[in-house]
Amino acid sequence: MPRSMFNIVYVLVLATIIFLLCNTFIPKSPSLLEMSATQATTYAKETLELVAIGDSLTEGVGDTTNSGGFIPYIAKKLQENYSIAKVETKNYGVSGNRSDQILKRIESDDEIRGSLETADVITLTVGGNDLMKVIKAELFNNLTVESFADPLEEYQNGLEEIFREIRTLNSTAPIYLFGIYNPFYVHFSEIEEMQTIVSNWNNGTESVVEMQENSYFIPINDLLYNGLNGESGVTSDSDTNELIYDYDHFHPNNLGYQIMANALYERMNETQYVWLSADSEGE
């Protein structure tokens, strides 16, 4: 064999031996895909505890399946789209509750307090009944936008107390608070300023939420008022809304609750870093 050929064969054999040794004794680095899968397994929760407290929108009035309004929808979406084996939900919604009544339940109900302590995610619906109280009291007293200024401030103070009480039980779980919507055009169509009143109430709620740690406001007024077509929730031939329960013309129907769940899911998806991590347990 010519010496040049011998050198080539020698180099090839040596390279092969070195490769085999490296492959045997040096551990492989995982691919980017493998690393992502490992990280997902490491950081995703096996069980997510979602505790919902509030008024009729939490209870699910208008949901003809009687399964809890938006709650089963959001649980299903979270379980399908994240590496979560189980989403456990607790529904503490009571129809007609105002902010002061919700606060009283949080302060005095041991079951609610225990659930809030261990919650990974907390949702809150509040404000609609506070607003209705003002409307009923002032309806025949020349109701104006200005009529709501003092009641709104009182409501904001009560809402801050709700946040403080929840945080004494759980300092880490994100709180997602739904705004209110305007179904009042059916009952009070003569009050042209009602949309402004609802918007001001939502703005007051959002300003409180923005001052809280790890808390997020979910606006739904435009979503439910505008309907599925994105134009107007009121159909042209009747005073009905395709997302509002036909029986009372006030609460969301099944589709309306799905819209609420979608809005919540989008916000939770944007803020997944505060609830998805395996070490972000409620305290």
N, C-alpha and C positions, 0 to 999 in steps of 0.2 A: 504494500500500500504506500503510495507517495506520502512524503512527510506532511505536505499541505493538507491532504485529505485526512490524515491521522489527526492533525490539529483540530480540524472542523468537527470530526466525530468526538474527540475528547471534550471539546467545549460544549457540544450538545449533551453529552452524557453528564457532564458536571452540572450543567444548568438544570437538567432533569432531576438530578439528585437533590440539588438545593431547593428546587420547587417542592419536591415531595416532602422534604424535611420541614420546610416552612408551613406547608399545608397541614402537616401532622401536628406540629408543636406550637404553632402560633394561632390563637383563637381568631375566628372570623369576625369581622365587624358586621353588624346587621345592616341590611339595606335600609334606605330611607323609608320604604314601605313597611319593613319589619319594625323599625323604630316607632313609627306612627302608631302601629297596631299595639305595640308594647305600652306606649304612653297612654293610649286610650284605655287599655285594660287597667293601668296603674291608677289613673286619675278619675275615671268614671265611677259613679256610685253604683252599688248593686241595688240599693233601695233608696228611693227618694220620698221623703215625707212632705206632702203639701197640705197645709192647713189653711182653710178658707173661712173667714169670718166676716159678717156683715148683715145686710138687709135682705130683701126679697130677691135681689139679683144674685146673691150667693145661694140662697135657698133654692132658686130655680123656678120661681113662679112664672108660668107661661110655657114651661117645658112639658109638653104633653107626654113625654116618656117617663116623667117623674123620677129622673135619674140624677138630678142635681145641676141643671143649667149648663154653664160653661165648664164645670169641673171635670166630668168624664171625658169631654172633648180634649181638654188640655192634657189630661193624664195619658190619653191614647197617643197624642202627637209626641209627647216627650218620650214615651216608651218606644215608639216606632223609630224615632230619629236620633236617639242617643243610646249609648250602651248601658241602659238601665234595665235590670231584670224585673223590677217591680216599682210601680208608683203607688204609694199608699196615700189616700186622701181622707181628710176629715172635713165635714161640712157643718159649720156653725152659723148658718144663715137663718135669720128670723125675719119674716115679712113684717114690714111696718116699723122696724127699728130705726130710731134716730141715732145720732152720734153719741148722745149721752147714755142711751140704753145699751149700745154696743160696749161702751166703756164700762158700764156697770157689770155686764156679763163677764168681761175680761177680768175685772177685779174680784168677782165673787164666785165664779164657777170653777171648781177645782179641775174638772175634766178639760175645760178649755185651757186653763193655765198649764196643765201638764202637757197638752198637745202642742201649745206654743213653745214650750221649753225645748222640745225635741225636734221642732220643725226645721226642715231644710229650706223650705220656701213658704212664704205667707202671702195670701192675697186678701184684699180688703175692698168691700163695696160699701160706700157710706156717702151721705150727703143729699140723696134724693128726697128722703122723708123730712130732713131738716128744711129743705127748700119748700116742700109741700106745706109744711106747718105755717110758714110765712105767707104763702099764697092764700091758704084758707082763712088766715086771720085778717089779711088785708084786702081780700078780693072785693069787698064792697066799700072800701075806704080809699078810693082813688089810687089803686095800685100803680106804682111807678118803679123805675129802676132804682131810684133813690130809697125806696121803701126797704131795700134789701141790704143796705150798707151796714147798719148796726147788727142785724141778724147774721150776716156773713162773718163779721168780726168775732161774734160769739161762737159761731160754728168753728171757725179756725182755731180758737182757743181750745175748744173741746177736742178737735182733731189732734192738736199737739199733745193733749193729755193721753189720747189713745196710743200715740207713738211712744210716749214716755213709758206707759205701762207695759206695752209689748216689749220694749227694750230692757226693762227690768227682768224679764223672763228669758229673753233671747237677744243677744247683742250682735249676732252674726248673720242670721238668715235674712236674705233680701225680702223686702216688703213691696209688693206690686199693688198699687191702689188704682182702681178704675175710677175715671171721671163719671159724671152723670150725663144723660142725654136728654133730648127735648121731645118727649111724646105729648107735651102739653098742647100742641097746636090742635089736637083733636078735641080736647075738653075746653080749651081757652083760646080758640082761634081769633077771638076779638081782641086779644091782648097782643098787639103787634110787636111789643118789646120783649116778648117772652124768650126769643132766641138770644137776645143780648143779656137778659137776666141769667139764663143758663150758662152762657159763655163766661160771664163775670164770676159766677159761682165756681165754675171749673178753674178759672184763673186763680181764684182765692185758694182752692184746694191744692193746685199745683205748686203755688208759692210755699205752702207748708211742707209739701213733700220734698221740695228742693232743698229745704233746710235740714232734712234728716239724712243720717248716714245710711248708705246702702238701700235706698228707697227710690221707687220709680213710679211715675204717673203714666197711666194708660188712658189716653183720650179715646172715647167711643162716640161722642156726640155726632160728629160728621158721618161716621161709619153707619150708625143706625138711622140717622135722619135722612141721609141721602139714598139709602136702599142699595140693592144689588147693582142697579144700573149706574150708580155713582152720580145721579142727578137729583132725584127727589124721592124720598121714601113714601110720599103720598101719591097714590095712584090717581089718574086723571078722572076716573069715574066715581070715586068715593073717597070718604075721609078715612081711608085705611092705609096702613103701611105694611109692605110685604115682609118686614122683619119684626113686626109687632104683633103680639098675641091678639087674635080676633075677639076673644071673649071679653077682655077688659080694655082693649085699645091703649094699653099702658106699658105692660111688661114685654120683654123680648119673647119671640116665639123660638122654636127649635133652631131655625136659621139664624135668628138674632144672636142666640147664645153661641152658635158656631163662629159667628163674626167676632164676638167678644173673645172666644178662645184663640182665634187666629191672631188677634191684636196682642193678646198676652204672650202667645208663643213667640211672636216676632221680637218682643222686648226681652223675653227670657233668652232667646237665641243670641241677641246682641250682648247680653250680660251673663253669659253662661259661666264665665270665670268665677262668679261669686256664688254659684250654687252647684256646679257640676263636679268640682274637685272633691276627691274622696275625703280630704281633711277639712272641708268646710262644713263641719257638723254644727247643728244648733247647740246652744249652751243652755 
